[in-house]
């Protein structure tokens, strides 16, 4: 499954109910109470889903009144309202809670196989002409522009359904080997992972010990860091030597699932981060992760609904399905007909 849901309205509703399960309606008892945190988060997810900026999503909500009515918005927020709410809703603690809610909606506390990796994103819309252009018309040589820093996203994903379990946001270029624990920490503290896959960039004995000895997770990482390709010498460390002598090639072949997740994010939501400051770029990357999980969650629900003719999870009085919204009363009628 390398696709996601395509309906903006359904994505908006799932984002709204995800926030409703996780966050309080208002941050403070003396807030103006014009918009809830659930409504603002849903608008932010819709902004990323539709590849718009803050002004663009406000104009879209004004033109499509059905979207604002779907989440109970009586007024359209100003674009600065969304920008300021992003700084609060997408900070690391709140984003991690929302991320956990999206994964736990599938009711899978145990993850049989997961993979970890990182990727770089583009900071700003830079024309490729300025990145790689000819020095002159007479000489076939090119002048390439190199950029010192770029936004970097590291994730742990479920290889079965492409859901992201945890994510860290940094700046590249940077080594992956020192980010293994930080990337994996929130996932292992929240879920039970049985097996983790990683490429040679994460190869170190301390990373194996962290996963295997502290969290009892089987690791499969090629022992190639700092070694010539054809050397017969044994590796330093018990687990690295185990990887050299008894490497599980069949299971390691599923590591490409994390590359599929990166491809899904960049194809569906773009690979460009519009924010300029470091923390704003981090928040925008977390919003990409949350939007991806919500779109995958909705698609998994739709596929299950097509197979069984019922919806398999609900929020309050509503259950999201491929044929629209079903109320709890309609689901009870389905149960009487022994559809379940």
Buried (B, 14 or more C-beta within 10 A) or exposed (E): EEEBBEBBBBBBBBBBBBBBBBBEEBEEEEEEEEBBBBBBBBBBBBBBBBEBEBEEBBBBBEEEEEBBEBBEBEEBBEBEBBBEBBEEBBBBEBBBBBBBBBBEBBEBEEBEBBBBBBBBBBBEEEEEEEEEEEEEEEEEEEEEEEEEBBBBBBBBBBBBBBBBBBBBBBBBEBEBBEBBBEBBBBBBEBBBBEBBBBBBBBBBBEBBBBBBEEBEBBBBBBBBBEBEEEEEEEBEBEBBBBBBEEBEEEBBEBBBBBBBBBBBBBEBBBBBBBBEEEEBBBBBBBBBBBBBBBBBBBBBBBEBBEEEBBBBBBBEEBBBBBEEBBEEEEBEEBEEEEEE
